[in-house]
Amino acid sequence: MRAAYLEKRDLEKRQFRFYRIIITQTLFGPWALIREWGRIGSPGTVREVWYDSEQEALAAGEKLMKQKTRRGYQAIEQQRSYR
């Protein structure tokens, strides 16, 4: 499993947001990219997308990381692998 946690804090705009990305293998074989986002301190919205290979899921996760960092999110915690 691989995971990243990002936050965006802007006091002037009163933005306190988080974005979590988790890539893990499902019980049935495919790989899942799980995204959770919302206001810091509140339960977030969760979406899950399945991919046939780990490489596809990792590529999608990297694309999301780049998009979020361009929009002002900063990586707080990043875990590469539990293997």
PDB file of N, CA, C and O in Angstrom:
ATOM      1  N   MET A   1       0.844  -1.175   0.000  1.00  0.00           N
ATOM      2  CA  MET A   1       0.000   0.000   0.000  1.00  0.00           C
ATOM      3  C   MET A   1       0.891   1.241   0.000  1.00  0.00           C
ATOM      4  O   MET A   1       1.931   1.276   0.658  1.00  0.00           O
ATOM      5  N   ARG A   2       0.471   2.240  -0.738  1.00  0.00           N
ATOM      6  CA  ARG A   2       1.169   3.521  -0.781  1.00  0.00           C
ATOM      7  C   ARG A   2       0.170   4.615  -0.465  1.00  0.00           C
ATOM      8  O   ARG A   2      -0.996   4.535  -0.852  1.00  0.00           O
ATOM      9  N   ALA A   3       0.628   5.635   0.236  1.00  0.00           N
ATOM     10  CA  ALA A   3      -0.303   6.683   0.650  1.00  0.00           C
ATOM     11  C   ALA A   3       0.387   8.041   0.680  1.00  0.00           C
ATOM     12  O   ALA A   3       1.602   8.136   0.859  1.00  0.00           O
ATOM     13  N   ALA A   4      -0.411   9.087   0.502  1.00  0.00           N
ATOM     14  CA  ALA A   4       0.067  10.465   0.623  1.00  0.00           C
ATOM     15  C   ALA A   4      -1.043  11.296   1.260  1.00  0.00           C
ATOM     16  O   ALA A   4      -2.228  11.074   1.012  1.00  0.00           O
ATOM     17  N   TYR A   5      -0.637  12.251   2.081  1.00  0.00           N
ATOM     18  CA  TYR A   5      -1.579  13.152   2.733  1.00  0.00           C
ATOM     19  C   TYR A   5      -1.131  14.578   2.447  1.00  0.00           C
ATOM     20  O   TYR A   5       0.016  14.942   2.709  1.00  0.00           O
ATOM     21  N   LEU A   6      -2.046  15.387   1.906  1.00  0.00           N
ATOM     22  CA  LEU A   6      -1.736  16.769   1.549  1.00  0.00           C
ATOM     23  C   LEU A   6      -2.695  17.716   2.254  1.00  0.00           C
ATOM     24  O   LEU A   6      -3.835  17.360   2.552  1.00  0.00           O
ATOM     25  N   GLU A   7      -2.216  18.925   2.513  1.00  0.00           N
ATOM     26  CA  GLU A   7      -3.069  19.947   3.117  1.00  0.00           C
ATOM     27  C   GLU A   7      -2.893  21.262   2.389  1.00  0.00           C
ATOM     28  O   GLU A   7      -1.838  21.549   1.821  1.00  0.00           O
ATOM     29  N   LYS A   8      -3.959  22.059   2.419  1.00  0.00           N
ATOM     30  CA  LYS A   8      -3.928  23.417   1.884  1.00  0.00           C
ATOM     31  C   LYS A   8      -4.540  24.321   2.943  1.00  0.00           C
ATOM     32  O   LYS A   8      -5.697  24.150   3.328  1.00  0.00           O
ATOM     33  N   ARG A   9      -3.745  25.291   3.412  1.00  0.00           N
ATOM     34  CA  ARG A   9      -4.214  26.226   4.433  1.00  0.00           C
ATOM     35  C   ARG A   9      -3.999  27.642   3.924  1.00  0.00           C
ATOM     36  O   ARG A   9      -2.876  28.034   3.608  1.00  0.00           O
ATOM     37  N   ASP A  10      -5.067  28.397   3.847  1.00  0.00           N
ATOM     38  CA  ASP A  10      -5.011  29.796   3.430  1.00  0.00           C
ATOM     39  C   ASP A  10      -5.896  30.590   4.385  1.00  0.00           C
ATOM     40  O   ASP A  10      -7.123  30.557   4.283  1.00  0.00           O
ATOM     41  N   LEU A  11      -5.264  31.301   5.310  1.00  0.00           N
ATOM     42  CA  LEU A  11      -6.016  32.025   6.341  1.00  0.00           C
ATOM     43  C   LEU A  11      -6.884  33.127   5.756  1.00  0.00           C
ATOM     44  O   LEU A  11      -8.008  33.335   6.214  1.00  0.00           O
ATOM     45  N   GLU A  12      -6.381  33.837   4.749  1.00  0.00           N
ATOM     46  CA  GLU A  12      -7.154  34.931   4.155  1.00  0.00           C
ATOM     47  C   GLU A  12      -8.447  34.433   3.507  1.00  0.00           C
ATOM     48  O   GLU A  12      -9.487  35.086   3.595  1.00  0.00           O
ATOM     49  N   LYS A  13      -8.370  33.273   2.859  1.00  0.00           N
ATOM     50  CA  LYS A  13      -9.544  32.711   2.188  1.00  0.00           C
ATOM     51  C   LYS A  13     -10.312  31.745   3.086  1.00  0.00           C
ATOM     52  O   LYS A  13     -11.332  31.185   2.685  1.00  0.00           O
ATOM     53  N   ARG A  14      -9.804  31.556   4.314  1.00  0.00           N
ATOM     54  CA  ARG A  14     -10.411  30.619   5.264  1.00  0.00           C
ATOM     55  C   ARG A  14     -10.513  29.213   4.679  1.00  0.00           C
ATOM     56  O   ARG A  14     -11.527  28.532   4.831  1.00  0.00           O
ATOM     57  N   GLN A  15      -9.443  28.795   4.007  1.00  0.00           N
ATOM     58  CA  GLN A  15      -9.379  27.451   3.432  1.00  0.00           C
ATOM     59  C   GLN A  15      -8.506  26.576   4.324  1.00  0.00           C
ATOM     60  O   GLN A  15      -7.352  26.900   4.602  1.00  0.00           O
ATOM     61  N   PHE A  16      -9.074  25.479   4.759  1.00  0.00           N
ATOM     62  CA  PHE A  16      -8.361  24.495   5.563  1.00  0.00           C
ATOM     63  C   PHE A  16      -8.756  23.127   5.011  1.00  0.00           C
ATOM     64  O   PHE A  16      -9.676  22.486   5.520  1.00  0.00           O
ATOM     65  N   ARG A  17      -8.065  22.693   3.984  1.00  0.00           N
ATOM     66  CA  ARG A  17      -8.471  21.489   3.252  1.00  0.00           C
ATOM     67  C   ARG A  17      -7.419  20.393   3.344  1.00  0.00           C
ATOM     68  O   ARG A  17      -6.233  20.653   3.542  1.00  0.00           O
ATOM     69  N   PHE A  18      -7.889  19.164   3.194  1.00  0.00           N
ATOM     70  CA  PHE A  18      -6.965  18.029   3.117  1.00  0.00           C
ATOM     71  C   PHE A  18      -7.319  17.177   1.906  1.00  0.00           C
ATOM     72  O   PHE A  18      -8.435  17.229   1.390  1.00  0.00           O
ATOM     73  N   TYR A  19      -6.342  16.395   1.467  1.00  0.00           N
ATOM     74  CA  TYR A  19      -6.534  15.472   0.354  1.00  0.00           C
ATOM     75  C   TYR A  19      -5.658  14.262   0.635  1.00  0.00           C
ATOM     76  O   TYR A  19      -4.450  14.404   0.827  1.00  0.00           O
ATOM     77  N   ARG A  20      -6.246  13.086   0.662  1.00  0.00           N
ATOM     78  CA  ARG A  20      -5.516  11.847   0.934  1.00  0.00           C
ATOM     79  C   ARG A  20      -5.607  10.943  -0.291  1.00  0.00           C
ATOM     80  O   ARG A  20      -6.674  10.791  -0.887  1.00  0.00           O
ATOM     81  N   ILE A  21      -4.471  10.344  -0.660  1.00  0.00           N
ATOM     82  CA  ILE A  21      -4.409   9.412  -1.787  1.00  0.00           C
ATOM     83  C   ILE A  21      -3.843   8.097  -1.262  1.00  0.00           C
ATOM     84  O   ILE A  21      -2.774   8.075  -0.653  1.00  0.00           O
ATOM     85  N   ILE A  22      -4.563   7.004  -1.500  1.00  0.00           N
ATOM     86  CA  ILE A  22      -4.113   5.678  -1.072  1.00  0.00           C
ATOM     87  C   ILE A  22      -4.190   4.744  -2.271  1.00  0.00           C
ATOM     88  O   ILE A  22      -5.200   4.703  -2.974  1.00  0.00           O
ATOM     89  N   ILE A  23      -3.115   3.994  -2.501  1.00  0.00           N
ATOM     90  CA  ILE A  23      -3.090   2.995  -3.574  1.00  0.00           C
ATOM     91  C   ILE A  23      -2.846   1.645  -2.919  1.00  0.00           C
ATOM     92  O   ILE A  23      -1.844   1.452  -2.230  1.00  0.00           O
ATOM     93  N   THR A  24      -3.764   0.712  -3.137  1.00  0.00           N
ATOM     94  CA  THR A  24      -3.665  -0.598  -2.504  1.00  0.00           C
ATOM     95  C   THR A  24      -4.276  -1.663  -3.413  1.00  0.00           C
ATOM     96  O   THR A  24      -5.091  -1.362  -4.285  1.00  0.00           O
ATOM     97  N   GLN A  25      -3.873  -2.892  -3.197  1.00  0.00           N
ATOM     98  CA  GLN A  25      -4.441  -3.992  -3.972  1.00  0.00           C
ATOM     99  C   GLN A  25      -5.718  -4.477  -3.291  1.00  0.00           C
ATOM    100  O   GLN A  25      -5.772  -4.596  -2.066  1.00  0.00           O
ATOM    101  N   THR A  26      -6.741  -4.755  -4.092  1.00  0.00           N
ATOM    102  CA  THR A  26      -8.006  -5.238  -3.543  1.00  0.00           C
ATOM    103  C   THR A  26      -7.917  -6.735  -3.266  1.00  0.00           C
ATOM    104  O   THR A  26      -6.949  -7.388  -3.655  1.00  0.00           O
ATOM    105  N   LEU A  27      -8.913  -7.265  -2.605  1.00  0.00           N
ATOM    106  CA  LEU A  27      -8.939  -8.701  -2.308  1.00  0.00           C
ATOM    107  C   LEU A  27      -9.075  -9.551  -3.564  1.00  0.00           C
ATOM    108  O   LEU A  27      -8.703 -10.724  -3.566  1.00  0.00           O
ATOM    109  N   PHE A  28      -9.601  -8.967  -4.626  1.00  0.00           N
ATOM    110  CA  PHE A  28      -9.872  -9.726  -5.844  1.00  0.00           C
ATOM    111  C   PHE A  28      -8.799  -9.560  -6.908  1.00  0.00           C
ATOM    112  O   PHE A  28      -8.945 -10.090  -8.009  1.00  0.00           O
ATOM    113  N   GLY A  29      -7.720  -8.835  -6.607  1.00  0.00           N
ATOM    114  CA  GLY A  29      -6.614  -8.719  -7.540  1.00  0.00           C
ATOM    115  C   GLY A  29      -6.362  -7.348  -8.133  1.00  0.00           C
ATOM    116  O   GLY A  29      -5.207  -6.928  -8.194  1.00  0.00           O
ATOM    117  N   PRO A  30      -7.398  -6.619  -8.579  1.00  0.00           N
ATOM    118  CA  PRO A  30      -7.131  -5.290  -9.157  1.00  0.00           C
ATOM    119  C   PRO A  30      -6.559  -4.326  -8.109  1.00  0.00           C
ATOM    120  O   PRO A  30      -6.547  -4.621  -6.913  1.00  0.00           O
ATOM    121  N   TRP A  31      -6.100  -3.203  -8.573  1.00  0.00           N
ATOM    122  CA  TRP A  31      -5.548  -2.162  -7.706  1.00  0.00           C
ATOM    123  C   TRP A  31      -6.555  -1.035  -7.564  1.00  0.00           C
ATOM    124  O   TRP A  31      -7.261  -0.697  -8.514  1.00  0.00           O
ATOM    125  N   ALA A  32      -6.617  -0.458  -6.380  1.00  0.00           N
ATOM    126  CA  ALA A  32      -7.564   0.627  -6.119  1.00  0.00           C
ATOM    127  C   ALA A  32      -6.808   1.907  -5.782  1.00  0.00           C
ATOM    128  O   ALA A  32      -5.831   1.893  -5.033  1.00  0.00           O
ATOM    129  N   LEU A  33      -7.278   3.003  -6.348  1.00  0.00           N
ATOM    130  CA  LEU A  33      -6.810   4.334  -5.970  1.00  0.00           C
ATOM    131  C   LEU A  33      -7.957   4.960  -5.184  1.00  0.00           C
ATOM    132  O   LEU A  33      -9.033   5.210  -5.727  1.00  0.00           O
ATOM    133  N   ILE A  34      -7.714   5.208  -3.913  1.00  0.00           N
ATOM    134  CA  ILE A  34      -8.741   5.750  -3.027  1.00  0.00           C
ATOM    135  C   ILE A  34      -8.388   7.207  -2.740  1.00  0.00           C
ATOM    136  O   ILE A  34      -7.277   7.514  -2.308  1.00  0.00           O
ATOM    137  N   ARG A  35      -9.342   8.093  -2.984  1.00  0.00           N
ATOM    138  CA  ARG A  35      -9.154   9.526  -2.738  1.00  0.00           C
ATOM    139  C   ARG A  35     -10.126   9.963  -1.655  1.00  0.00           C
ATOM    140  O   ARG A  35     -11.298   9.588  -1.666  1.00  0.00           O
ATOM    141  N   GLU A  36      -9.630  10.750  -0.731  1.00  0.00           N
ATOM    142  CA  GLU A  36     -10.492  11.341   0.295  1.00  0.00           C
ATOM    143  C   GLU A  36     -10.129  12.814   0.401  1.00  0.00           C
ATOM    144  O   GLU A  36      -8.949  13.161   0.444  1.00  0.00           O
ATOM    145  N   TRP A  37     -11.135  13.685   0.443  1.00  0.00           N
ATOM    146  CA  TRP A  37     -10.868  15.115   0.543  1.00  0.00           C
ATOM    147  C   TRP A  37     -11.959  15.795   1.338  1.00  0.00           C
ATOM    148  O   TRP A  37     -13.078  15.295   1.451  1.00  0.00           O
ATOM    149  N   GLY A  38     -11.606  16.958   1.892  1.00  0.00           N
ATOM    150  CA  GLY A  38     -12.586  17.729   2.646  1.00  0.00           C
ATOM    151  C   GLY A  38     -11.916  18.780   3.508  1.00  0.00           C
ATOM    152  O   GLY A  38     -10.742  19.099   3.316  1.00  0.00           O
ATOM    153  N   ARG A  39     -12.665  19.316   4.456  1.00  0.00           N
ATOM    154  CA  ARG A  39     -12.156  20.327   5.377  1.00  0.00           C
ATOM    155  C   ARG A  39     -11.435  19.615   6.517  1.00  0.00           C
ATOM    156  O   ARG A  39     -11.920  18.607   7.030  1.00  0.00           O
ATOM    157  N   ILE A  40     -10.285  20.138   6.909  1.00  0.00           N
ATOM    158  CA  ILE A  40      -9.513  19.547   8.000  1.00  0.00           C
ATOM    159  C   ILE A  40     -10.386  19.501   9.255  1.00  0.00           C
ATOM    160  O   ILE A  40     -10.999  20.501   9.630  1.00  0.00           O
ATOM    161  N   GLY A  41     -10.437  18.339   9.897  1.00  0.00           N
ATOM    162  CA  GLY A  41     -11.228  18.162  11.105  1.00  0.00           C
ATOM    163  C   GLY A  41     -12.620  17.618  10.862  1.00  0.00           C
ATOM    164  O   GLY A  41     -13.345  17.310  11.808  1.00  0.00           O
ATOM    165  N   SER A  42     -12.999  17.499   9.593  1.00  0.00           N
ATOM    166  CA  SER A  42     -14.322  16.972   9.240  1.00  0.00           C
ATOM    167  C   SER A  42     -14.161  15.682   8.449  1.00  0.00           C
ATOM    168  O   SER A  42     -13.121  15.460   7.829  1.00  0.00           O
ATOM    169  N   PRO A  43     -15.185  14.826   8.466  1.00  0.00           N
ATOM    170  CA  PRO A  43     -15.124  13.638   7.616  1.00  0.00           C
ATOM    171  C   PRO A  43     -15.080  14.068   6.153  1.00  0.00           C
ATOM    172  O   PRO A  43     -15.735  15.032   5.756  1.00  0.00           O
ATOM    173  N   GLY A  44     -14.313  13.352   5.374  1.00  0.00           N
ATOM    174  CA  GLY A  44     -14.165  13.724   3.975  1.00  0.00           C
ATOM    175  C   GLY A  44     -15.040  12.904   3.044  1.00  0.00           C
ATOM    176  O   GLY A  44     -15.673  11.927   3.445  1.00  0.00           O
ATOM    177  N   THR A  45     -15.055  13.327   1.805  1.00  0.00           N
ATOM    178  CA  THR A  45     -15.708  12.588   0.728  1.00  0.00           C
ATOM    179  C   THR A  45     -14.717  11.552   0.221  1.00  0.00           C
ATOM    180  O   THR A  45     -13.534  11.856   0.071  1.00  0.00           O
ATOM    181  N   VAL A  46     -15.178  10.332  -0.046  1.00  0.00           N
ATOM    182  CA  VAL A  46     -14.290   9.255  -0.485  1.00  0.00           C
ATOM    183  C   VAL A  46     -14.745   8.743  -1.844  1.00  0.00           C
ATOM    184  O   VAL A  46     -15.932   8.513  -2.078  1.00  0.00           O
ATOM    185  N   ARG A  47     -13.773   8.570  -2.734  1.00  0.00           N
ATOM    186  CA  ARG A  47     -14.028   7.978  -4.048  1.00  0.00           C
ATOM    187  C   ARG A  47     -12.966   6.916  -4.305  1.00  0.00           C
ATOM    188  O   ARG A  47     -11.812   7.072  -3.907  1.00  0.00           O
ATOM    189  N   GLU A  48     -13.359   5.843  -4.969  1.00  0.00           N
ATOM    190  CA  GLU A  48     -12.452   4.732  -5.256  1.00  0.00           C
ATOM    191  C   GLU A  48     -12.530   4.393  -6.740  1.00  0.00           C
ATOM    192  O   GLU A  48     -13.617   4.261  -7.304  1.00  0.00           O
ATOM    193  N   VAL A  49     -11.356   4.255  -7.365  1.00  0.00           N
ATOM    194  CA  VAL A  49     -11.273   3.866  -8.775  1.00  0.00           C
ATOM    195  C   VAL A  49     -10.367   2.646  -8.852  1.00  0.00           C
ATOM    196  O   VAL A  49      -9.290   2.631  -8.256  1.00  0.00           O
ATOM    197  N   TRP A  50     -10.796   1.627  -9.581  1.00  0.00           N
ATOM    198  CA  TRP A  50     -10.008   0.409  -9.713  1.00  0.00           C
ATOM    199  C   TRP A  50      -9.224   0.419 -11.011  1.00  0.00           C
ATOM    200  O   TRP A  50      -9.680   0.925 -12.036  1.00  0.00           O
ATOM    201  N   TYR A  51      -8.014  -0.163 -10.937  1.00  0.00           N
ATOM    202  CA  TYR A  51      -7.127  -0.282 -12.100  1.00  0.00           C
ATOM    203  C   TYR A  51      -6.662  -1.729 -12.227  1.00  0.00           C
ATOM    204  O   TYR A  51      -6.587  -2.457 -11.237  1.00  0.00           O
ATOM    205  N   ASP A  52      -6.351  -2.134 -13.450  1.00  0.00           N
ATOM    206  CA  ASP A  52      -5.911  -3.509 -13.697  1.00  0.00           C
ATOM    207  C   ASP A  52      -4.495  -3.778 -13.205  1.00  0.00           C
ATOM    208  O   ASP A  52      -4.171  -4.910 -12.847  1.00  0.00           O
ATOM    209  N   SER A  53      -3.645  -2.749 -13.183  1.00  0.00           N
ATOM    210  CA  SER A  53      -2.257  -2.960 -12.772  1.00  0.00           C
ATOM    211  C   SER A  53      -1.825  -1.901 -11.761  1.00  0.00           C
ATOM    212  O   SER A  53      -2.409  -0.822 -11.665  1.00  0.00           O
ATOM    213  N   GLU A  54      -0.793  -2.246 -11.021  1.00  0.00           N
ATOM    214  CA  GLU A  54      -0.239  -1.312 -10.042  1.00  0.00           C
ATOM    215  C   GLU A  54       0.323  -0.074 -10.744  1.00  0.00           C
ATOM    216  O   GLU A  54       0.199   1.039 -10.233  1.00  0.00           O
ATOM    217  N   GLN A  55       0.938  -0.266 -11.907  1.00  0.00           N
ATOM    218  CA  GLN A  55       1.531   0.850 -12.647  1.00  0.00           C
ATOM    219  C   GLN A  55       0.472   1.879 -13.048  1.00  0.00           C
ATOM    220  O   GLN A  55       0.716   3.083 -12.967  1.00  0.00           O
ATOM    221  N   GLU A  56      -0.690   1.414 -13.477  1.00  0.00           N
ATOM    222  CA  GLU A  56      -1.777   2.334 -13.843  1.00  0.00           C
ATOM    223  C   GLU A  56      -2.246   3.136 -12.626  1.00  0.00           C
ATOM    224  O   GLU A  56      -2.467   4.344 -12.716  1.00  0.00           O
ATOM    225  N   ALA A  57      -2.393   2.460 -11.504  1.00  0.00           N
ATOM    226  CA  ALA A  57      -2.836   3.131 -10.280  1.00  0.00           C
ATOM    227  C   ALA A  57      -1.793   4.141  -9.803  1.00  0.00           C
ATOM    228  O   ALA A  57      -2.142   5.244  -9.381  1.00  0.00           O
ATOM    229  N   LEU A  58      -0.509   3.764  -9.871  1.00  0.00           N
ATOM    230  CA  LEU A  58       0.554   4.678  -9.462  1.00  0.00           C
ATOM    231  C   LEU A  58       0.618   5.901 -10.366  1.00  0.00           C
ATOM    232  O   LEU A  58       0.814   7.019  -9.890  1.00  0.00           O
ATOM    233  N   ALA A  59       0.453   5.690 -11.674  1.00  0.00           N
ATOM    234  CA  ALA A  59       0.468   6.812 -12.621  1.00  0.00           C
ATOM    235  C   ALA A  59      -0.681   7.778 -12.323  1.00  0.00           C
ATOM    236  O   ALA A  59      -0.495   8.994 -12.353  1.00  0.00           O
ATOM    237  N   ALA A  60      -1.855   7.240 -12.038  1.00  0.00           N
ATOM    238  CA  ALA A  60      -3.008   8.085 -11.709  1.00  0.00           C
ATOM    239  C   ALA A  60      -2.767   8.834 -10.395  1.00  0.00           C
ATOM    240  O   ALA A  60      -3.129  10.003 -10.268  1.00  0.00           O
ATOM    241  N   GLY A  61      -2.159   8.162  -9.425  1.00  0.00           N
ATOM    242  CA  GLY A  61      -1.850   8.803  -8.148  1.00  0.00           C
ATOM    243  C   GLY A  61      -0.837   9.927  -8.305  1.00  0.00           C
ATOM    244  O   GLY A  61      -0.986  10.990  -7.701  1.00  0.00           O
ATOM    245  N   GLU A  62       0.192   9.697  -9.113  1.00  0.00           N
ATOM    246  CA  GLU A  62       1.198  10.738  -9.367  1.00  0.00           C
ATOM    247  C   GLU A  62       0.574  11.941 -10.072  1.00  0.00           C
ATOM    248  O   GLU A  62       0.912  13.087  -9.773  1.00  0.00           O
ATOM    249  N   LYS A  63      -0.331  11.678 -11.003  1.00  0.00           N
ATOM    250  CA  LYS A  63      -1.014  12.761 -11.716  1.00  0.00           C
ATOM    251  C   LYS A  63      -1.826  13.612 -10.736  1.00  0.00           C
ATOM    252  O   LYS A  63      -1.808  14.841 -10.808  1.00  0.00           O
ATOM    253  N   LEU A  64      -2.541  12.946  -9.816  1.00  0.00           N
ATOM    254  CA  LEU A  64      -3.309  13.674  -8.799  1.00  0.00           C
ATOM    255  C   LEU A  64      -2.399  14.506  -7.895  1.00  0.00           C
ATOM    256  O   LEU A  64      -2.720  15.648  -7.566  1.00  0.00           O
ATOM    257  N   MET A  65      -1.256  13.926  -7.494  1.00  0.00           N
ATOM    258  CA  MET A  65      -0.310  14.653  -6.645  1.00  0.00           C
ATOM    259  C   MET A  65       0.168  15.928  -7.339  1.00  0.00           C
ATOM    260  O   MET A  65       0.233  16.988  -6.717  1.00  0.00           O
ATOM    261  N   LYS A  66       0.498  15.828  -8.612  1.00  0.00           N
ATOM    262  CA  LYS A  66       0.964  16.996  -9.366  1.00  0.00           C
ATOM    263  C   LYS A  66      -0.129  18.054  -9.463  1.00  0.00           C
ATOM    264  O   LYS A  66       0.136  19.244  -9.290  1.00  0.00           O
ATOM    265  N   GLN A  67      -1.362  17.619  -9.741  1.00  0.00           N
ATOM    266  CA  GLN A  67      -2.479  18.567  -9.832  1.00  0.00           C
ATOM    267  C   GLN A  67      -2.678  19.303  -8.512  1.00  0.00           C
ATOM    268  O   GLN A  67      -2.845  20.522  -8.490  1.00  0.00           O
ATOM    269  N   LYS A  68      -2.660  18.566  -7.430  1.00  0.00           N
ATOM    270  CA  LYS A  68      -2.925  19.165  -6.119  1.00  0.00           C
ATOM    271  C   LYS A  68      -1.794  20.096  -5.687  1.00  0.00           C
ATOM    272  O   LYS A  68      -2.061  21.155  -5.119  1.00  0.00           O
ATOM    273  N   THR A  69      -0.541  19.727  -5.942  1.00  0.00           N
ATOM    274  CA  THR A  69       0.562  20.612  -5.560  1.00  0.00           C
ATOM    275  C   THR A  69       0.552  21.888  -6.400  1.00  0.00           C
ATOM    276  O   THR A  69       0.920  22.951  -5.902  1.00  0.00           O
ATOM    277  N   ARG A  70       0.141  21.802  -7.654  1.00  0.00           N
ATOM    278  CA  ARG A  70       0.003  23.010  -8.476  1.00  0.00           C
ATOM    279  C   ARG A  70      -1.074  23.936  -7.919  1.00  0.00           C
ATOM    280  O   ARG A  70      -1.000  25.153  -8.091  1.00  0.00           O
ATOM    281  N   ARG A  71      -2.063  23.366  -7.261  1.00  0.00           N
ATOM    282  CA  ARG A  71      -3.169  24.159  -6.704  1.00  0.00           C
ATOM    283  C   ARG A  71      -2.919  24.609  -5.266  1.00  0.00           C
ATOM    284  O   ARG A  71      -3.824  25.122  -4.609  1.00  0.00           O
ATOM    285  N   GLY A  72      -1.700  24.419  -4.780  1.00  0.00           N
ATOM    286  CA  GLY A  72      -1.346  24.945  -3.467  1.00  0.00           C
ATOM    287  C   GLY A  72      -1.321  23.948  -2.322  1.00  0.00           C
ATOM    288  O   GLY A  72      -1.025  24.333  -1.191  1.00  0.00           O
ATOM    289  N   TYR A  73      -1.619  22.690  -2.572  1.00  0.00           N
ATOM    290  CA  TYR A  73      -1.549  21.679  -1.518  1.00  0.00           C
ATOM    291  C   TYR A  73      -0.086  21.326  -1.256  1.00  0.00           C
ATOM    292  O   TYR A  73       0.740  21.341  -2.169  1.00  0.00           O
ATOM    293  N   GLN A  74       0.220  21.011  -0.004  1.00  0.00           N
ATOM    294  CA  GLN A  74       1.568  20.605   0.370  1.00  0.00           C
ATOM    295  C   GLN A  74       1.521  19.214   0.975  1.00  0.00           C
ATOM    296  O   GLN A  74       0.642  18.900   1.778  1.00  0.00           O
ATOM    297  N   ALA A  75       2.488  18.375   0.575  1.00  0.00           N
ATOM    298  CA  ALA A  75       2.560  17.017   1.111  1.00  0.00           C
ATOM    299  C   ALA A  75       3.004  17.092   2.570  1.00  0.00           C
ATOM    300  O   ALA A  75       4.056  17.648   2.882  1.00  0.00           O
ATOM    301  N   ILE A  76       2.193  16.530   3.448  1.00  0.00           N
ATOM    302  CA  ILE A  76       2.495  16.504   4.878  1.00  0.00           C
ATOM    303  C   ILE A  76       3.129  15.172   5.244  1.00  0.00           C
ATOM    304  O   ILE A  76       4.085  15.115   6.016  1.00  0.00           O
ATOM    305  N   GLU A  77       2.587  14.107   4.682  1.00  0.00           N
ATOM    306  CA  GLU A  77       3.043  12.761   5.004  1.00  0.00           C
ATOM    307  C   GLU A  77       2.942  11.926   3.747  1.00  0.00           C
ATOM    308  O   GLU A  77       1.938  11.966   3.037  1.00  0.00           O
ATOM    309  N   GLN A  78       3.994  11.167   3.477  1.00  0.00           N
ATOM    310  CA  GLN A  78       3.964  10.317   2.297  1.00  0.00           C
ATOM    311  C   GLN A  78       4.592   8.983   2.655  1.00  0.00           C
ATOM    312  O   GLN A  78       5.724   8.933   3.136  1.00  0.00           O
ATOM    313  N   GLN A  79       3.864   7.907   2.422  1.00  0.00           N
ATOM    314  CA  GLN A  79       4.365   6.573   2.702  1.00  0.00           C
ATOM    315  C   GLN A  79       4.515   5.853   1.382  1.00  0.00           C
ATOM    316  O   GLN A  79       3.561   5.742   0.613  1.00  0.00           O
ATOM    317  N   ARG A  80       5.709   5.366   1.122  1.00  0.00           N
ATOM    318  CA  ARG A  80       5.969   4.716  -0.154  1.00  0.00           C
ATOM    319  C   ARG A  80       5.428   3.289  -0.200  1.00  0.00           C
ATOM    320  O   ARG A  80       4.764   2.911  -1.165  1.00  0.00           O
ATOM    321  N   SER A  81       5.704   2.502   0.826  1.00  0.00           N
ATOM    322  CA  SER A  81       5.266   1.116   0.749  1.00  0.00           C
ATOM    323  C   SER A  81       5.325   0.458   2.122  1.00  0.00           C
ATOM    324  O   SER A  81       6.172   0.793   2.950  1.00  0.00           O
ATOM    325  N   TYR A  82       4.422  -0.474   2.348  1.00  0.00           N
ATOM    326  CA  TYR A  82       4.442  -1.277   3.565  1.00  0.00           C
ATOM    327  C   TYR A  82       5.011  -2.662   3.314  1.00  0.00           C
ATOM    328  O   TYR A  82       5.103  -3.469   4.239  1.00  0.00           O
ATOM    329  N   ARG A  83       5.386  -2.943   2.103  1.00  0.00           N
ATOM    330  CA  ARG A  83       5.882  -4.288   1.770  1.00  0.00           C
ATOM    331  C   ARG A  83       7.199  -4.571   2.418  1.00  0.00           C
ATOM    332  O   ARG A  83       7.754  -5.656   2.241  1.00  0.00           O
TER     333      ARG A  83
END
